[in-house]
């Protein structure tokens, strides 16, 4: 029977001079397995410790800091193969966001330290267990869905610009009432505005039009997802999921992320059976792609979504009015 090693992992984050989020990576010091490889700080959880206690102890030992604001994120298993200098092992990684701490970050164990943008990793090699985490961290915590049908075009565009100025980075254009030239005109307008702020725009359901108009990606309905046999090239590809079968198919196609819904009651699908946070968390244990919680979301729900293992929340209404 393979022994499972439980590990507390800290995702320290800060904003750089440009206001962009960076995360701290550390190289494994000489004398340890996988020496020279880069990873998030952290270490083994001892038998008499909780993950939070281990996290605090490891950060003090490795970096000389005491975490004061942490947020539980996901738990992931990884099986390390046997190598010429290390035995095979299985680790269960308990990830925590660390946003505030006491003390100055410094290398206490001879390791190298580097603040990195997940969109542009400049250190190498990164431990295999951390690679998918970096992919998830490259996505922002808020995924905004357009709501022109209810708000009207002028009001929504005004709200969009407000949110872009406040840092919104990921938008889905989902306006089924628009088609043909009206859809093209509106999409081009949104793309131009988003580009000013470096935000990415996904077009709902139509990969061909997304490519022709220069959108960053496409967001597929669950029906289109289940008919898909190959991920469209040259686009960020996301999809809507409602159960474990759709999540598994999205993972098989290596999509970039999915939304899982409806978590709570939502005006968009009145009367629909909701997942609830408990079942959402259960499904998150099966997910291998970044997931956004959708359905009745408010900004205050972000902490709950993260604690269940989601990358963030998707919102169609609250994001434009809060």
C-alpha positions, 0 to 999 in steps of 0.5 A: 500500500502506497503511503500518502504524504500530506503537504501544506502549500502556500500560494503567497500573492502580492501586487507588483508595481503595475498592479498585477498579481504575482505568486512566490515560487521557491527552488528546492535546495540541494540535498532534497529530492528534486533539488533545483526544481521550483515549487510553491513554499510549504512542507509535510504536515506532521501527525499532530498538526492541522494543515493550517498549523503546518502551513504557519510552521513551514512559512516561518522555517522557510521564509521567516514570515507568519501568515495572518490572512489565509484562504483554503483553496483546493486539495490535489493528489499527485503521484511522483514516479521513481527517479534515479535519485528519489523513490516513488511517492504520493502526495496530497497537497493542501493549497492555501492562498496567503495574502498577508503576513508578518515579517519580510520574506527571505530565504532561510534554507538556501533556496532561491526565491522568485515572484512570478506572474502565472501568465509568464513563468520565467523560472524552470523547471517547475515541479510537475504537481504545481504545473496545473496549479499555475494554469489555474492561477493564470485565470482571474477569480471573476468571470463576468457574463454580459447582460445586455438583454436586461440592462440595455446596450448603453447601460451595460457598456457603461457598467462594463467600462466601470468594471474594466477600470476596476480590474475585470479581466475575463468576460463572456459575451452571451447575448442570444437576442443578437445575430448577424450584423448586430452581433458582429457590430456589438462584439467588435465594440466590446473587443475594442473596449476590452483591449484597452484594459488587457481583458479577454473576451469569449464569445458564446457558442460560436468558435467560427465567429470568435476566430473571425472577429479576433475574440480571445475564445469561445464559451460552449453550452453543455450541449455543444460540449458533449458533441465536441470531439476536439478542442478548437485551435487558437482559442481559449475554450470554456464550457458550461457543465452541470454534472460529473459526466460533463466535467469529465468530457471537458477534461478529456478535451483539455478545455481551458476552464469550465463553469459549474452550475447552478449552485444557488437559485438564479433568475436565469433558470428559475425552478432549476434544481440547484447543486448547493455548495456541499455537492458543488464541493464534492464535484470539485474533488473530481474536477481536473480543470479550473472551475468557476461557480455559477448561479446566483453568485454575489461577490461575497460568495467568492471566499466560499467558492475558493474554499470548495476548490473553485478558481472563482465565481461567474456572474451575469447580474451582480457583477454589473450592479455591485 
